[in-house]
C-alpha cells in the first residue's frame, strides 16, 4: 500500500514468576553511569545504607515492582514504594481531550496532566517527603525534563520498564551506546539542513526554515525545530502547513488537522472533543502575548533548558514573544529507538497515558503545540498555561535541504540513520544488525499500509481499530 512498510508485531515469551525477572532487576539497580534526560538506563548508584523513595503508578506490573524491590534490598538499601492511582481520568473516547483541557490556569507549578505523565508526583510533595524521611534517592517518572529541585540535592532518576512487556522485551536489551550513536547521527542530519519539510499519509504537510540555533541534544527525542523561535528570531518563523493525526500522549482521537501560519496553530478541523477543546483554547488565548523571558547562554545550548543547574548558565537580555497566542509549534521530536512497541494496556486504552511508548519508536514524530518549556517559570508567574498538546505522526517522511540537495532523515516512518554504515558496524558488537536495527513494531493503518478506507475504517474511530488490532495480534506467544 503506497510503498509504506507492512504491519509488524513483537512476539514475546511471558515471564511466569518474579524469579525470572531478578537477573534484569539486579542489572538495573547496579547500573552506574550513562545518565541522560531520557536514557533507558539510569545511574541509580544504589549502595548499602541508602533509603529510596520509589513512586509508582497503580498500572505498573506488580511482578516488576516486586523484582526491583528485592534487588534494591539485596544491595543493603531500603525502599519505600509510594503508589499513586493512575486510573484513566475519562472514558477512552475522551482521554485525548485532557491534553487540551490541561491548558488551564492551574495553581503554582502544578499541572496534574503533565505531572502524572512526566514525574508522577508533584515536586513540592516529593521534596517534603524526601526532607522528612531523609531519602538518598527518588525514582519516579519516565518522561520529560527532570523536575526543578531548587535548594534540594536529593538525586531524582527515571524508571523506564513499567510493564512486563518492557521488562521482557527487546527494549530492555537495547544498547545505550548504540542508541546514543543513532541519536548523534539524527541530530547531525537535522542540524545540517537549511530547510525541513514534514509529510505524512494521515494528512501532514508542513515546511520551515531550520534556523541554526544551539538547540539542545536530548536522547531519543531529537528536535527538528527550535524550541524558541518566537523569542530568538523576533517572530520571523516561516513555518506553515498542516499537521494531522489520530494519537497524542493520552490516547487516540478522531482525525484532526491543525493548520499553521508563522509557526503557530491558527485553525483546527475535526477530532471530536479533542478538537472542540482546542478550538475553545485557541479562541481564549488568541490575543495573549507570552511573557518576557531571560535569554540565557549555556554551554549546553542557547536557552536554559532545565537539564542543568543554574550555575551552568549566565543570564543575558530579556525578550518577549512577538506573536500573540500560545499554540506555538515548538516541538517536532523524533523518536530513535527501534525496539519500542505499543503495550497491551495502552492499545486497550487502560492506562492514564496510552501513547507515551510509541512517541519514542524510531521514525515516529510527536508534534507539540503550546508555550516553550523554557518559559515555564515565567508562564507560572504570569498565571498562564505552560503545558502543551500533541499530534503524533506514525509514518512521517522528514526531508531537508542541504546546499540544494535533499537529505531524507525519515522515510515513510523509517529512520535512515539505522542504515548508516557506522551504526550497523557498532550494532555488530551487540548482535545481528538486521535484528537490532529493524523496527519491532509497525502499526496497521487502513488505506496506508493495509487494505481499507482510511477515514471509514480508522480515522473516524481509531480507538476501536487499535483495540481490534491488539486482540488479533497478541504480544505473548504462550
C-alpha positions, 0 to 999 in steps of 0.5 A: 500500500503506497510503498509504506512498510507492512504491519509488524508485531513483537512476539514475546515469551511471558515471564511466569514468576518474579524469579525470572525477572531478578537477573534484569532487576539486579542489572538495573539497580547496579547500573552506574553511569550513562545518565541522560534526560531520557536514557533507558538506563539510569545511574541509580548508584544504589549502595548499602545504607541508602533509603529510596523513595520509589513512586509508582503508578497503580498500572505498573506490573506488580511482578516488576515492582516486586523484582526491583524491590528485592534487588534494591534490598539485596544491595543493603538499601531500603525502599519505600514504594509510594503508589499513586492511582493512575486510573484513566481520568475519562472514558477512552473516547475522551482521554485525548481531550485532557491534553487540551483541557490541561491548558488551564490556569492551574495553581503554582507549578502544578499541572496534574496532566503533565505531572502524572505523565512526566514525574508522577508526583508533584515536586513540592510533595516529593521534596517534603517527603524526601526532607522528612524521611531523609531519602538518598534517592527518588525514582519516579517518572519516565518522561520529560525534563527532570523536575526543578529541585531548587535548594534540594540535592536529593538525586531524582532518576527515571524508571523506564520498564513499567510493564512486563512487556518492557521488562521482557522485551527487546527494549530492555536489551537495547544498547545505550551506546548504540542508541546514543550513536543513532541519536548523534547521527539524527541530530547531525542530519537535522542540524545540517539542513537549511530547510525541513519539510514534514509529510505524512499519509494521515494528512501532514504537510508542513515546511520551515526554515531550520534556523541554526540555533544551539538547540539542545541534544536530548536522547531519543527525542531529537528536535527538528525545530527550535524550541524558541523561535518566537523569542530568538528570531523576533517572530520571523518563523516561516513555518506553515502547513498542516499537521494531522493525526489520530494519537497524542500522549493520552490516547487516540482521537478522531482525525484532526488537522491543525493548520499553521501560519508563522509557526503557530496553530491558527485553525483546527478541523475535526477530532471530536472533543479533542478538537472542540477543546482546542478550538475553545483554547485557541479562541481564549488565548488568541490575543495573549502575548507570552511573557518576557523571558531571560535569554540565557547562554549555556554551554549546553545550548542557547536557552536554559533548558532545565537539564542543568543547574543554574550555575551552568548558565549566565543570564543575558537580555530579556525578550518577549514573544512577538506573536500573540497566542500560545499554540506555538509549534515548538516541538517536532521530536523524533523518536530513535529507538527501534525496539519500542512497541505499543503495550497491551494496556495502552492499545486497550486504552487502560492506562492514564497515558496510552501513547507515551511508548510509541512517541519514542519508536524510531521514525515516529514524530510527536508534534507539540503545540503550546508555550516553550518549556523554557518559559515555564517559570515565567508562564507560572508567574504570569498565571498562564498555561505552560503545558502543551498538546500533541499530534503524533505522526506514525509514518512521517517522511522528514526531508531537508535541504542541504546546499540544494540537495535533499537529505531524507532523515525519515522515510515513510516512518523509517529512520535512515540513520539505522542504515548508516554504515557506522551504526550497523558496524557498532550494532555488530558488537551487540548482535545481528544488525538486521535484528537490532536495527529493524523496527519491532513494531509497525502499526496497521493503518487502513488505506496506508499500509493495509487494505481499507478506507482510511477515514471509514475504517480508522480515522473516524474511530481509531480507538476501536481499530487499535483495540481490534488490532491488539486482540488479533495480534497478541504480544505473548506467544504462550 
